[in-house]
Amino acid sequence: MTRSALGRAEVAVELGRLDEARRIIGEALVAHPDDPVLLERMADIAYRLDQTDDALRYANAAIAADPARIDAYLTAALAYDAYAMRAEAQRHARMATRLAPDNVAALLVLARLIANSATSDKPRAEARDALERATQLAPAHVGTHAHAAETYRRMHDSDAARRHVEAGLAEDPVHAELLQTRARLDFENVATRDKAVATLRGLLGSNPGNAGARRLLAEIMWRALIRLAAWVWFFAAAVVALSMWIPPVGMRVLTPALFVGVLGAWFGVFRKLSRQLPRGYMRKRLLRRPEALLALVIGLLSGFVADIGTLELRSGWWSEDIRGGYIVILIGVVGAALAHLLLFAAWGVRRDGESDRRAGEEFALLSVIIVIGGGLLLVGMFAALRHWARQPAAFGVFVAIVGMVVVTLLLEILLVQALERGWRMFDAYAGGVLLVAALMTLAIWWGLHQTATQTFHSDERTPVSTVPKSPSPIPTFHFTPPVLPPPAG
């Protein structure tokens, strides 16, 4: 009975019918609830179905029934890693390698888990050792090369990843996982992104249900759309930074060029996506996500709002007009933040076979690092030189913009964490994200306070009074006739 159920379930898995495989194993477990083989197989199927809680529960039950079940340890390790419980994940993977030091799957899983959390060279060296050993044990196994290539890619060793991709494709030129890894490597290189899209379209042409190819193609589209909101942030930050140093005459020349550049970037994104993506691909996904359409409208309007604020800066003669211009620019930044959040949610929140929350979190985290690194550098430079600036009070506006951008990206990271891990998100990582968000919120408050209270310099000329001067009194002349001498004789 057990062997028959396992055989039928294996056939269902090979055909991609995971729900049917789960049903077959579930019926067998009713009769044999403590069978470690059935529990181990159910854990694996649940993990493939993204049912991480069930995967962890069945894997632990299999380990309790038979502490030597290597695959159960590996499934539990992967489930713990999905919850970002890195220590537990690596502990279970190491237990599998101790039980079977020459087990290729155990070595590959251990290397992947180490790569997912490696922050220094020492753990990366351990991951490389595990990958090299696995490759030596199975030098011609295509799956081993595919797993090694993806792990090296996660460790940002693109040369080693490409070596394994080419070695694997030499054995199987149409291997889906290897082609996906090659596409992602091409996508991570700006010069070869068109090749990545071509590879993905070929994969989907031969297998429309390929989940990895669908997720990566969706990632290409959503990352491009999300950058549209970021262009509004760039425009606002650039205008405010320039206004600190450049007089209105120069602003009248530079700001139109900046705004036209932003509109050109929007047009270029849509034009490139329409050329890269399959016909109707983007329209179909946007129409199914009203929040994404709303985000695009909000993003476009936010760009025009920021431009209206720029016009105030260029044409305002009075200091209060200039303050109002900066406030309008900040409103445009807030609108772009809302658009960014909505587009991110449209990509990462839904579960439709194309959402990839881990990729979304990596994208937001990398964006945070770039913005904080570049933003803090500019903030420090402007802070040191602000006393020589033409408009020093604009420094507070710039700080508020940087803070708003960082808080938006951190909210996106926390959103993914909450959806993936629930109550388990409250760990050191989430605590660090919340701490940075709190600091950035204080920076926003300080910047807004400076914007509201500081004096802005205007180009107001000394006014000429239009009130007529009071006339000077007309002098009065008193004529005194001369005294003539009496006539002679």
C-alpha positions as CSV (number, residue, x, y, z in Angstrom):
1,M,0.0,0.0,0.0
2,T,2.7,2.4,1.0
3,R,4.9,1.6,-1.9
4,S,2.0,1.9,-4.4
5,A,1.0,5.3,-3.0
6,L,4.6,6.5,-3.2
7,G,4.9,5.4,-6.8
8,R,1.6,7.0,-7.9
9,A,2.6,10.2,-6.1
10,E,6.0,10.3,-7.8
11,V,4.3,10.0,-11.2
12,A,1.9,12.9,-10.3
13,V,4.9,15.0,-9.2
14,E,6.7,14.4,-12.5
15,L,3.6,15.5,-14.3
16,G,3.4,18.6,-12.2
17,R,0.2,17.5,-10.5
18,L,1.3,18.4,-7.0
19,D,-2.2,18.7,-5.5
20,E,-2.9,15.1,-6.7
21,A,0.3,13.9,-5.2
22,R,-0.6,15.5,-1.9
23,R,-4.0,13.8,-2.0
24,I,-2.4,10.3,-2.7
25,I,0.1,10.6,0.2
26,G,-2.6,12.0,2.5
27,E,-4.8,9.0,1.9
28,A,-1.9,6.7,2.6
29,L,-1.1,8.6,5.9
30,V,-4.6,7.9,7.1
31,A,-3.8,4.3,7.2
32,H,-0.1,4.7,8.3
33,P,0.1,8.1,10.2
34,D,3.6,7.3,11.6
35,D,5.3,6.1,8.5
36,P,8.5,8.2,8.2
37,V,8.8,7.7,4.4
38,L,5.2,9.0,3.8
39,L,5.8,11.9,6.2
40,E,9.0,12.8,4.5
41,R,7.4,12.7,1.0
42,M,4.4,14.8,2.3
43,A,6.8,17.4,3.7
44,D,8.6,17.7,0.3
45,I,5.3,18.1,-1.6
46,A,4.0,20.7,0.9
47,Y,7.2,22.6,0.4
48,R,6.9,22.5,-3.3
49,L,3.3,23.9,-2.9
50,D,4.6,26.8,-0.8
51,Q,2.8,25.4,2.2
52,T,5.8,26.0,4.5
53,D,4.0,25.4,7.8
54,D,2.8,22.0,6.7
55,A,6.2,21.2,5.2
56,L,7.9,22.0,8.5
57,R,5.3,20.0,10.5
58,Y,5.6,16.9,8.4
59,A,9.4,17.1,8.2
60,N,9.7,17.3,12.0
61,A,7.2,14.4,12.3
62,A,9.4,12.3,9.9
63,I,12.5,13.1,11.9
64,A,10.8,12.1,15.2
65,A,9.7,8.8,13.6
66,D,13.1,8.1,12.1
67,P,16.0,10.4,13.1
68,A,18.1,9.2,10.1
69,R,15.7,10.6,7.4
70,I,18.2,12.8,5.5
71,D,15.5,14.3,3.1
72,A,13.4,15.2,6.1
73,Y,16.3,17.2,7.5
74,L,16.8,18.9,4.2
75,T,13.1,19.9,3.8
76,A,13.0,21.2,7.4
77,A,16.2,23.2,6.6
78,L,14.6,24.8,3.5
79,A,11.4,25.5,5.4
80,Y,13.3,27.2,8.2
81,D,15.2,29.2,5.6
82,A,11.9,30.4,4.1
83,Y,11.1,31.9,7.5
84,A,14.6,33.5,7.7
85,M,15.4,31.3,10.7
86,R,19.0,30.9,9.4
87,A,20.5,29.2,12.4
88,E,17.9,26.5,12.6
89,A,18.1,26.0,8.8
90,Q,21.8,25.5,8.8
91,R,21.6,23.2,11.9
92,H,19.3,20.8,10.1
93,A,21.4,20.9,6.9
94,R,24.6,20.2,8.9
95,M,22.9,17.3,10.6
96,A,22.1,15.8,7.1
97,T,25.7,16.2,6.0
98,R,26.9,14.5,9.2
99,L,24.5,11.6,8.6
100,A,25.7,11.3,5.0
101,P,28.9,13.2,4.3
102,D,28.9,12.2,0.6
103,N,25.3,13.0,0.0
104,V,25.3,15.5,-3.0
105,A,21.8,16.9,-2.2
106,A,22.8,17.6,1.5
107,L,26.0,19.4,0.4
108,L,24.1,21.5,-2.2
109,V,21.4,22.5,0.3
110,L,24.0,23.4,3.0
111,A,25.9,25.6,0.5
112,R,22.7,27.3,-0.6
113,L,21.7,28.1,3.0
114,I,25.1,29.4,3.8
115,A,25.1,31.6,0.7
116,N,21.7,33.0,1.7
117,S,23.0,34.4,5.0
118,A,26.7,34.8,4.3
119,T,28.0,38.3,5.2
120,S,31.8,37.6,5.3
121,D,34.4,35.6,3.4
122,K,34.6,32.7,5.9
123,P,31.1,31.3,5.4
124,R,31.4,31.9,1.6
125,A,34.5,29.8,1.6
126,E,32.7,27.0,3.4
127,A,29.9,27.2,0.8
128,R,32.4,27.0,-2.0
129,D,34.0,23.9,-0.4
130,A,30.6,22.2,-0.2
131,L,29.9,23.1,-3.9
132,E,33.2,21.8,-5.1
133,R,32.8,18.6,-3.2
134,A,29.3,18.1,-4.6
135,T,30.6,18.7,-8.1
136,Q,33.4,16.3,-7.7
137,L,30.9,13.6,-6.5
138,A,28.6,14.2,-9.5
139,P,30.7,15.9,-12.2
140,A,28.3,15.1,-15.1
141,H,25.0,15.6,-13.2
142,V,23.1,18.5,-14.8
143,G,21.1,19.2,-11.6
144,T,24.2,19.6,-9.6
145,H,25.6,22.2,-12.0
146,A,22.3,24.0,-12.0
147,H,22.2,24.2,-8.2
148,A,25.8,25.2,-8.0
149,A,25.4,27.9,-10.6
150,E,22.4,29.5,-8.8
151,T,24.3,29.4,-5.4
152,Y,27.4,31.0,-6.9
153,R,25.1,33.7,-8.4
154,R,23.7,34.4,-5.0
155,M,27.2,34.8,-3.7
156,H,27.8,37.4,-6.5
157,D,30.4,35.2,-8.2
158,S,29.1,35.5,-11.7
159,D,32.2,33.9,-13.3
160,A,31.8,30.7,-11.3
161,A,28.1,30.7,-12.0
162,R,28.6,31.0,-15.7
163,R,31.1,28.2,-15.7
164,H,28.6,25.8,-14.1
165,V,25.9,27.1,-16.5
166,E,28.0,26.3,-19.5
167,A,29.1,22.9,-18.1
168,G,25.5,21.9,-17.4
169,L,24.2,23.1,-20.8
170,A,26.9,21.1,-22.5
171,E,25.2,18.0,-21.0
172,D,21.6,19.2,-21.5
173,P,21.2,22.3,-23.8
174,V,17.5,22.7,-23.0
175,H,17.7,22.4,-19.2
176,A,15.2,24.9,-17.8
177,E,16.9,25.7,-14.5
178,L,20.3,26.4,-16.2
179,L,18.6,28.6,-18.8
180,Q,16.8,30.5,-16.1
181,T,20.1,31.1,-14.3
182,R,21.8,32.2,-17.5
183,A,18.9,34.6,-18.1
184,R,19.2,36.0,-14.6
185,L,22.9,36.5,-15.0
186,D,22.3,38.3,-18.3
187,F,19.6,40.4,-16.6
188,E,21.9,41.5,-13.8
189,N,24.3,42.9,-16.5
190,V,22.8,46.0,-18.0
191,A,24.5,45.3,-21.3
192,T,22.9,41.9,-21.8
193,R,19.4,42.4,-20.6
194,D,17.9,41.9,-24.0
195,K,19.5,38.5,-24.1
196,A,17.9,37.6,-20.8
197,V,14.4,38.4,-22.1
198,A,15.0,36.4,-25.3
199,T,16.0,33.4,-23.2
200,L,13.0,33.7,-21.1
201,R,10.6,34.0,-24.0
202,G,12.2,30.9,-25.6
203,L,11.7,29.0,-22.3
204,L,8.0,30.1,-22.1
205,G,7.5,29.3,-25.7
206,S,8.5,25.7,-25.1
207,N,6.9,25.4,-21.7
208,P,4.3,28.2,-20.9
209,G,3.9,26.9,-17.3
210,N,7.6,27.2,-16.4
211,A,7.3,28.9,-13.0
212,G,10.9,30.2,-12.8
213,A,10.8,31.8,-16.2
214,R,7.4,33.4,-15.5
215,R,8.7,34.9,-12.2
216,L,11.8,36.3,-13.8
217,L,10.0,37.8,-16.7
218,A,7.4,39.4,-14.3
219,E,10.3,40.7,-12.2
220,I,11.8,42.4,-15.3
221,M,8.5,44.1,-16.0
222,W,7.7,45.2,-12.4
223,R,11.2,46.5,-11.6
224,A,11.0,48.7,-14.7
225,L,7.5,50.0,-13.8
226,I,8.6,50.7,-10.2
227,R,11.5,52.8,-11.5
228,L,9.0,55.2,-12.9
229,A,8.1,56.4,-9.4
230,A,11.8,56.6,-8.6
231,W,12.3,59.0,-11.5
232,V,9.9,61.4,-9.8
233,W,12.1,61.1,-6.6
234,F,15.2,61.8,-8.6
235,F,13.6,64.9,-10.3
236,A,12.5,66.3,-6.9
237,A,15.8,65.7,-5.2
238,A,17.8,67.1,-8.1
239,V,15.7,70.3,-8.2
240,V,16.0,70.9,-4.5
241,A,19.8,70.2,-4.5
242,L,20.3,72.6,-7.5
243,S,18.2,75.3,-5.9
244,M,20.6,75.4,-3.0
245,W,23.4,76.7,-5.2
246,I,22.1,77.9,-8.5
247,P,20.3,81.2,-9.0
248,P,16.8,81.4,-10.6
249,V,18.3,82.2,-13.9
250,G,20.1,78.9,-14.0
251,M,17.1,77.1,-12.6
252,R,15.0,78.4,-15.5
253,V,17.3,76.6,-17.9
254,L,18.0,73.3,-15.9
255,T,14.6,72.4,-14.5
256,P,12.8,72.1,-17.9
257,A,15.6,69.9,-19.1
258,L,15.3,67.7,-16.0
259,F,11.5,67.4,-16.3
260,V,11.7,66.6,-20.0
261,G,14.3,63.9,-19.1
262,V,11.9,62.3,-16.6
263,L,9.1,62.2,-19.2
264,G,11.6,60.8,-21.7
265,A,12.5,58.1,-19.1
266,W,8.8,57.2,-18.7
267,F,8.4,56.9,-22.5
268,G,11.6,54.9,-22.8
269,V,10.5,52.4,-20.1
270,F,7.2,51.7,-21.8
271,R,8.7,51.6,-25.3
272,K,11.5,49.1,-24.2
273,L,9.0,46.9,-22.3
274,S,6.6,46.8,-25.2
275,R,9.5,45.7,-27.5
276,Q,10.9,43.1,-25.0
277,L,7.8,41.5,-23.6
278,P,5.4,39.2,-25.5
279,R,2.6,40.9,-27.2
280,G,-0.2,41.9,-24.7
281,Y,1.9,40.7,-21.7
282,M,2.1,44.0,-19.9
283,R,-1.5,45.1,-20.7
284,K,-3.0,41.9,-19.5
285,R,-1.2,42.1,-16.1
286,L,-1.9,45.7,-15.5
287,L,-5.6,45.2,-16.3
288,R,-5.8,42.4,-13.8
289,R,-4.2,44.7,-11.1
290,P,-6.2,47.9,-10.6
291,E,-3.8,49.0,-7.9
292,A,-1.0,49.0,-10.5
293,L,-3.0,51.2,-12.9
294,L,-3.8,53.5,-10.0
295,A,-0.1,53.7,-9.2
296,L,0.8,54.7,-12.7
297,V,-1.8,57.5,-12.7
298,I,-0.6,58.7,-9.2
299,G,3.0,58.5,-10.3
300,L,2.4,60.6,-13.5
301,L,0.3,63.2,-11.5
302,S,3.1,63.3,-8.8
303,G,5.6,64.2,-11.5
304,F,3.4,67.1,-12.7
305,V,2.8,68.2,-9.1
306,A,6.6,68.3,-8.5
307,D,7.0,70.3,-11.7
308,I,4.4,72.9,-10.4
309,G,6.5,73.3,-7.3
310,T,9.5,73.8,-9.4
311,L,7.7,76.6,-11.3
312,E,7.0,78.3,-8.0
313,L,10.7,78.2,-7.2
314,R,11.7,79.7,-10.5
315,S,9.1,82.4,-10.6
316,G,8.6,83.3,-6.9
317,W,9.7,86.8,-5.9
318,W,8.6,86.5,-2.3
319,S,10.1,84.1,0.3
320,E,6.7,82.6,1.1
321,D,6.2,81.7,-2.6
322,I,9.4,79.8,-2.5
323,R,8.5,78.0,0.7
324,G,5.2,77.0,-1.0
325,G,7.1,75.7,-4.0
326,Y,9.2,73.4,-1.8
327,I,6.1,72.2,0.0
328,V,4.4,71.3,-3.4
329,I,7.6,69.4,-4.4
330,L,7.3,67.4,-1.1
331,I,3.7,66.6,-1.9
332,G,4.9,65.2,-5.3
333,V,7.4,63.1,-3.4
334,V,4.7,61.6,-1.2
335,G,2.6,60.8,-4.2
336,A,5.5,59.0,-5.9
337,A,6.1,57.1,-2.6
338,L,2.4,55.9,-2.7
339,A,2.8,54.9,-6.4
340,H,6.0,53.0,-5.5
341,L,4.3,51.1,-2.7
342,L,1.3,50.2,-4.9
343,L,3.5,48.9,-7.7
344,F,5.6,46.9,-5.3
345,A,2.5,45.4,-3.8
346,A,1.1,44.5,-7.2
347,W,4.4,42.6,-7.9
348,G,5.2,41.0,-4.6
349,V,2.0,40.7,-2.5
350,R,-0.1,38.6,-4.9
351,R,0.3,34.9,-5.2
352,D,-0.4,34.1,-8.9
353,G,2.6,32.0,-9.9
354,E,4.5,35.1,-11.0
355,S,5.1,36.9,-7.7
356,D,8.5,36.5,-6.2
357,R,8.6,38.0,-2.7
358,R,12.2,37.1,-2.1
359,A,13.3,38.9,-5.3
360,G,11.1,41.9,-4.2
361,E,12.8,42.0,-0.8
362,E,16.2,41.8,-2.4
363,F,15.3,44.6,-4.8
364,A,14.0,46.9,-2.0
365,L,17.0,46.1,0.3
366,L,19.5,46.9,-2.5
367,S,17.6,50.1,-3.2
368,V,17.8,51.1,0.5
369,I,21.5,50.5,0.5
370,I,22.0,52.6,-2.6
371,V,19.8,55.5,-1.4
372,I,21.2,55.5,2.1
373,G,24.8,55.4,0.8
374,G,24.4,58.1,-1.8
375,G,21.9,60.1,0.2
376,L,24.0,60.3,3.4
377,L,27.0,61.3,1.3
378,L,25.1,64.2,-0.3
379,V,23.5,65.1,3.1
380,G,26.9,65.3,4.7
381,M,28.4,67.3,1.9
382,F,25.4,69.8,1.9
383,A,25.5,70.1,5.7
384,A,29.1,71.0,5.6
385,L,28.7,73.6,2.8
386,R,25.2,74.9,3.5
387,H,26.4,78.1,5.0
388,W,27.9,79.1,1.6
389,A,24.7,78.1,-0.3
390,R,22.5,80.6,-2.0
391,Q,19.4,78.9,-0.4
392,P,20.6,77.1,2.8
393,A,17.0,76.5,4.1
394,A,16.5,74.1,1.1
395,F,18.8,71.7,3.0
396,G,15.9,70.6,5.2
397,V,13.7,69.9,2.2
398,F,16.5,67.6,0.8
399,V,16.8,65.7,4.1
400,A,13.0,65.2,4.1
401,I,13.0,63.8,0.6
402,V,15.8,61.3,1.4
403,G,14.0,60.2,4.5
404,M,10.7,59.7,2.6
405,V,12.4,57.6,0.0
406,V,14.2,55.4,2.6
407,V,11.1,54.9,4.7
408,T,9.1,53.9,1.6
409,L,11.6,51.2,0.7
410,L,11.8,50.0,4.3
411,L,8.0,49.7,4.5
412,E,8.2,47.4,1.4
413,I,10.8,45.2,3.1
414,L,8.6,44.9,6.2
415,L,5.5,44.2,4.1
416,V,7.3,41.2,2.5
417,Q,8.5,40.1,5.9
418,A,5.0,40.2,7.4
419,L,3.5,38.3,4.5
420,E,6.2,35.6,4.5
421,R,6.8,35.1,8.1
422,G,3.9,36.5,10.1
423,W,4.7,36.8,13.8
424,R,8.1,35.3,13.2
425,M,9.2,38.5,11.6
426,F,10.0,40.1,14.9
427,D,13.7,39.2,15.0
428,A,17.0,41.1,14.9
429,Y,16.7,41.7,11.1
430,A,13.2,43.2,11.4
431,G,14.4,45.2,14.5
432,G,17.2,46.7,12.5
433,V,14.8,47.7,9.7
434,L,12.4,49.3,12.2
435,L,15.3,51.2,13.9
436,V,16.5,52.6,10.6
437,A,12.9,53.5,9.7
438,A,12.5,55.3,13.1
439,L,15.7,57.3,12.5
440,M,14.6,58.2,9.0
441,T,11.2,59.3,10.4
442,L,13.0,61.7,12.7
443,A,15.0,63.0,9.8
444,I,11.7,63.6,7.9
445,W,10.3,65.5,10.9
446,W,13.4,67.6,11.2
447,G,13.4,68.4,7.5
448,L,9.7,69.4,7.5
449,H,10.2,71.5,10.6
450,Q,13.1,73.3,8.9
451,T,10.9,73.8,5.8
452,A,8.2,75.4,7.9
453,T,10.3,77.6,10.1
454,Q,13.4,78.6,8.2
455,T,13.7,81.8,6.2
456,F,13.9,81.3,2.4
457,H,15.8,83.9,0.4
458,S,14.0,85.3,-2.6
459,D,15.1,87.6,-5.5
460,E,12.8,90.3,-4.2
461,R,14.3,93.7,-5.2
462,T,14.2,96.7,-3.0
463,P,10.8,98.1,-3.6
464,V,10.3,101.6,-4.9
465,S,7.6,103.4,-3.0
466,T,4.6,104.4,-5.1
467,V,3.2,106.7,-2.5
468,P,3.7,110.4,-3.6
469,K,5.9,112.4,-1.3
470,S,4.2,115.2,0.6
471,P,4.9,118.6,-1.1
472,S,7.3,120.9,0.5
473,P,5.8,124.1,1.8
474,I,6.0,127.0,-0.6
475,P,8.3,129.6,0.8
476,T,6.7,133.0,1.6
477,F,8.6,136.0,0.6
478,H,7.9,139.3,2.5
479,F,8.8,142.3,0.4
480,T,9.8,145.3,2.4
481,P,10.1,148.4,0.3
482,P,13.3,150.3,0.7
483,V,13.2,153.6,2.6
484,L,14.0,156.4,0.2
485,P,15.8,159.5,1.3
486,P,13.7,162.7,1.2
487,P,14.1,164.8,-1.9
488,A,16.6,167.6,-1.8
489,G,15.4,171.2,-1.4
